[in-house]
Amino acid sequence: CFRFLFLSFIVAVHPVLYAESVHMSANKVTGDVTIVRGELTLKADNGTSFLEKDKIITGNDGSVDIVANDQWGIRIMPLTEAVLVLAQERETHIEMLSGDILFSIRPLGKDEKFTVETPTASLAVHSTKFWGRVTPKNVLSAGTVALKEGTVEIQLKELEIPITLNEGEATDLPVGYAFAEVRTASEYETALMEKIDEIPLFLMKANIGHQLDLLRNLDRLSKASKAKSAPPASSKKEKVD
């Protein structure tokens, strides 16, 4: 009971630290998946927690589902590099450097944002399922975006004209100042996007583990606070009659 009340108090007093944070957890890890966290290099495994600013790199056989409980889920496919720039309850920003990612995002509120940035374009996502590819070394196309459900607004960095994709549509991101044309998603793209439904938006084990860790930290904080506020023990001995 005390832990519950203490947790409620902390969330109320520090909404930015606790209420807005999103717990991101690894699921269905296969092959080589590396996390670059500042100067540290870590290997991802099922249940691994991700932090903002983490860079994820997958090898030839590597892939990982990253699940932000009840918010969104993505599948980072082989030979991909991406950065989890920002991950909060009301705003998420992911940077795609190269490779392929499948996205599944729950319906967003009016004050919520989910954006994806590539070297040549910025994507504003509106509760959707889509596939993104970035090909920085391709001189003909900088990547592709194909949409299964929802709406995505694409702003090319070299042009001021936005592009809107709706269900079943796709576009190839141009190199330089060329304009991107909207087309029907190919059979390959459509088949690939069917895998989006395999990505969960909630992991019970990860959520419970995250809450337990939070409770343990709060319990330690409570004990430390009590120790500081406790009166010092008296050094005088009481007289015995």
TANORGI-V850140 format. One record per residue. RES is the residue in one small letter. PSI is psi as a letter, one per 40 degrees, with the letter a starting at -180 (none if undefined). Layout:
RES;PSI + RES;PSI
//
This chain:
c;d + f;d + r;d + f;d + l;d + f;d + l;d + s;d + f;d + i;d + v;d + a;d + v;d + h;g + p;d + v;d + l;d + y;d + a;d + e;e + s;i + v;h + h;h + m;h + s;i + a;i + n;i + k;f + v;h + t;i + g;a + d;h + v;h + t;i + i;h + v;h + r;g + g;b + e;e + l;i + t;h + l;i + k;h + a;i + d;i + n;h + g;e + t;h + s;i + f;i + l;i + e;i + k;e + d;h + k;h + i;h + i;h + t;i + g;a + n;d + d;e + g;i + s;i + v;i + d;h + i;h + v;h + a;h + n;h + d;e + q;c + w;i + g;i + i;i + r;h + i;h + m;i + p;i + l;f + t;i + e;h + a;i + v;h + l;g + v;d + l;h + a;g + q;i + e;d + r;e + e;h + t;h + h;h + i;h + e;h + m;h + l;d + s;i + g;a + d;h + i;h + l;h + f;h + s;h + i;h + r;i + p;h + l;i + g;i + k;d + d;e + e;i + k;i + f;h + t;i + v;h + e;h + t;i + p;d + t;e + a;i + s;h + l;h + a;h + v;h + h;g + s;g + t;i + k;h + f;i + w;h + g;h + r;h + v;h + t;g + p;d + k;e + n;h + v;e + l;d + s;h + a;e + g;a + t;i + v;h + a;i + l;h + k;d + e;i + g;a + t;h + v;h + e;h + i;h + q;h + l;h + k;d + e;e + l;i + e;e + i;h + p;i + i;h + t;h + l;h + n;i + e;h + g;e + e;i + a;i + t;i + d;h + l;h + p;i + v;h + g;a + y;e + a;i + f;i + a;h + e;i + v;h + r;i + t;h + a;h + s;i + e;d + y;d + e;d + t;d + a;d + l;d + m;e + e;d + k;e + i;d + d;e + e;e + i;h + p;i + l;e + f;h + l;h + m;d + k;d + a;d + n;d + i;d + g;d + h;d + q;d + l;d + d;d + l;d + l;d + r;d + n;d + l;d + d;d + r;d + l;d + s;d + k;d + a;d + s;d + k;d + a;d + k;d + s;e + a;h + p;i + p;i + a;h + s;h + s;e + k;i + k;i + e;i + k;h + v;h + d;none
//
